[in-house]
Structures are given as structure tokens and as C-alpha cells.
Amino acid sequence: MTRTDKRIAVITGGSRGIGRAVTLEFCRRGTDVCFPHNDPDDHYAQETEALCRELPGRAFSFRMDVADESQVSDFFKQVAEKDGALAYLVNNAGITRDQLLMRMKKEDWDRVISINLTGTFLCIKAASRIMMGNRFGRIVNLASVVAFSGNAGQANYSASKAGVLGLTRSAARELAPRNITVNAVAPGFIETDMTSGLPEKVRAQILENTPLARMGTPEDVAAAVLFLCSDAASFITGQVIAVNGGLYM
């Protein structure tokens, strides 16, 4: 580790939903968290920072578009200057722009791919340069159950998350010699802002097809992420943990 033994985590999209749950879990363990977000305003980010003030770790929010290479580069330069060593990266930032394939606008395809897949690539690229110098790192990428199953109306989202899985395995092979593990978590349907607008008929169908008969919580996903970042997972890399209640086996 550089400068001090203090470890720092970066959680993209850490202001709410799954990202907030992961941020809180790291802070509970005394890890400082830098979480970039691209919300319309700072309301959710300020809420997350306030929640973390009651915990051993500190949380710092930044405004950043993960698909903008210059913004990503500048952000990680700021992280590298903090008191502590970047040890954990959780690529959680993601968006949807749902539409049937034949009606999908190219700009909606491009934006989902740029945030969900290219953004993950850019953050891994920038973070791994710092982690390689420390000879330690834990990277966890958020995929999705639809990376395996596909989903009508989500060709762009499904493709982006399937791409994240290939990126995860390739990065795991490249970074393993420097003691950096790269894994993925593939959530099913989780109670977040992204799923809050699901019609009741669709929600009922999801629950019917989920053996555990409930939607997941952000905390369910955060637990898997924290495991992959823990010492207990030091011999695990290039793998995917499904957190979907048995929806897809």
C-alpha cells in the first residue's frame, strides 16, 4: 500500500440504490469511499454522505460521467492524491433506455453501451494503473441476469451487461499477476429506482418465476460485492455471482 495502510474504495453510481448500499457497507467497515455520480442534482449524493457520517468510514461524492474519458482520468487523479491507497473498485453506474429492438433509437443504444460497458472499461483502465503500483486490488463489476437470459425491450441493456461479463474475464486474466482480482455480480430484479416503475402485471410475473418469490434488495447485492472484495475471496477471479433469487439458474 502507498502512503498509509488506509484503503479507499471507488463506487460508481454510489449515490442511491445498489451503489448506496455498497457505499454504506464499505463505510461500516471503516473504508473511505469516493463515489462518482451523474444525477441531475446532488440530492441523493448528499443523503448518502449524511448516512455515512454516522459510520467509521468517510464518503466523498463527485460528479462524473463514466463514459467521458477525460472526466474519468481527472477523477482517478484526485483519488490517487487522497490519504490512502485505492484498493477497491465497484463499477455500478448503469442506465436503461428500454424499447423494442425495431423501435430503438441508435442514440439510446449508444448511450446505454457507453455508460454500462465503455464506462466500466474506462474505470477499470484508470483504477488498475493505480492498483498495479500497489500490487493489490479488488474490482467488482455489476452485470445483470439479463446478460444471460436476454429480455424483450432491453437489447441495449442486455448487450451491455453481457459485454461486462466478457470484459470481466479478460481483465481478470490480465491483472491477476499484480494480485488484482476482477469479478462480477449479476443481480436479478432488485427494488431500486430502476425497477420502481415496473407495471404490476410484470412484477407479478417476475415473482412467479423467482423461486424465492420476492424482489431482491440493494443490501442483498451489496453483501455479494463485499464478499468478493474480502480476504475470503482472495483466490476468486474471473467469476460471476448471481444474486437473483433463483430466477435464472
N, C-alpha and C positions, 0 to 999 in steps of 0.2 A: 504494500500500500504506500501511497505517496503522502507526504506532509504529516498526516496523522493517521491513526488507525480508524478514524471515523469513516463510516461507509455512507455513500449517498445513493439514493435511488431516483431514477427518472421514470415518471409515469405519464405517458402522453394521454391527453384527454382525461386528466385526473380530477377534473372539477366536479364531476357528477357520475351517477350510475356505477358501473363496474369500476371505472377509474377511481372514483372517490372511495369506494370500498377498499381497493388495493392500497390507495394512499393512506387511509386510516390504519390499516393493518401494519404497514411498514412503520408508521409513526408510533403505534403501540409498542413496537419492538425497539424503539429508540433510534431508528434510522431516519435521517433527514431526507425529505422528498422535494424534488423540483418537478413541478407538474405543468407542462405547457398545455394550453387550451386555445380554442378558436371560437368560443361562444360569442354571440352578438354583444354581450356586455360582461362585466366581471362579477355579476351577482353570485353565480354558483361557485366560482373560484374563491370569492371572499367567504362564503359559507364554509367551504372545505377548510380553508386556512383557520377559520374560527374554531371549528371542531378539533383541529389538530393542536390548538394552543393548550388544550387540556391534557395532552399526551406527551410522553418523553421525547419523541422526535419532532422536528420542526418541518413545516411545509411552506414552500415558496411557489407562487404561481407566476407564470409567464404567458404572454400572448404570442402564439406562433402558429403558422400554417405548416403542417408537417410535409406538405407537398412542395414547399418553397425551399430549395437547397440553400440559398443564402441565409434565410431565417434559421434553418436547422443548424447550419455551421456556426452562426453567431450565438445561438442558444448554448450549444455544447462548449463553446469557448468560455462562456460565463460559468457553466457548471464546473469546468476544469479549474477555474480560478477560486472556487469555493474551498473552505476549510474541510477537507475530507477527500476521499477517493471514490470516483464513480464505480460502483460495484454492480448495480442492478439497472436494467432497462426493461420496462414493460411497455410494449407497443400496443396500446389500447385504443388510440384515436381511430374512429371509423364513422362512416356515414352511410345512409341508404338513399337511393333515388329510384324507388320501385316503379316499374312499368312493364307491361308485356313486351317481349322482345321486338315484335314487329312495330310497336309504337314508341319504343325507347329512343330518345334523342341522343345523338352522339355526344353532346356535351354532358349529359347525365352519365353515360358510360365512362367518359374520360374523367370526370370529377371523382366518381367512386373509385376507379382504379388508381387515380393519382393520390388520393388520401389513404385508402386502405392498403394498397400494395406498394406504390412508389414511396409513400411516406414512411412505411416500415423499413424499406430498403435504405432510405436516406438516414434514418435514425440509427440503424444498425451500423452503417458505414461510419458515421461520426463517432458513435459511442465506442465502437470496437477499437478505434485508434487510441483512445484513452485507456481502455481496459487492457489492451495488449502491453502497454507500458507497465501496467501494474501486475501483469501476469495473473489476472483474476477477473472473472466477470460471469454474470448470470443474466441471460437475455430470454425473455418470455414474450412471445407474440400471440395476440388474440386472433384466433381464426373463428370458425363457426361450424355448427352442424351442417349448414347448407353447403359447405365446401365438399362434403361427402355425398349428400342426398340431392343437391340442387333444390330449387324452389321456383315455382311459377311466379313470374313477375320480378324475379331477382337475379336475372342473368348477370348483371354487372356485379352485384354484391357477391354472388356465389363464385364467380370467376376470380374476383379479387381475393377472397378468402382461400380458395384453392391455391392461388398463386403464393399466398403467405406460407402455406404448408411446404411447397417446393423450396421457397426461399429459406425457410427454417432449416430444412435438412442440408441444403448446400452450405449455409453459414455455419452450421454445426460442424461439418467436416473441415471447413477452412480454419475455424477458430479454436478447435479442440487442442492443438499443440500449445496454445498460450493459456490453457486452463480456463477457457471461456466456454460455457455450455449454452446451447441455444435450443429452446423447446417451444412448444405451442400449447395453448389451451383452446379447446373448441367448445364454446358454450352452446346449449340448446336455446330454448326460449326463456329469457330472463326478464323479470319485472323491472324494466327501465323505461326511460322516456321513449326509447326506440320502439318498444312494444306496447306502449300505453294506448296507442290508437288502434290496436287490432279490433276488428268487429267481433262481437260476442260469438257469432257463429264460428269464426276462425279460431278464437280462443278455446271454445268448447271442443273443436276438432283436435286441437293440439293436446289438450288434456286427455282426451280419449285415447290418443296414440302414444301417450307418455306413460310407461309402466308405473312410475312413481306418482302419477296423477296430480301433479302440481307444476306450476311455473317455478323456475329457479330464482334464486335471489342473487344480487351482486356479491353478497358475502360467500355464497357457495363457490362462485368463480374465484374470488379473492383467496380462498383457502387453497385452491389448487395452484394458483400463481405463487403464493408464499411458499408452498412446499417445494416447487421447482427452483426457488431461489435459496432454499435452505441447504445446510450442510448434509442433510439426509438424502438430498438428490444430487450429490456431487458426481455420481457415476452415471447420471442420466443425461443424454443429449440426443438431439435429433428426433425427439419423441413428441407425441400429441396425446394430451389427456382430454378425454371427452367429459364434459360436465353438462349432461343433457337429460338426466332422469331416465335414461334408457330409451329415449326417443329414437335414436339410431344406434344400432349395435353392429 
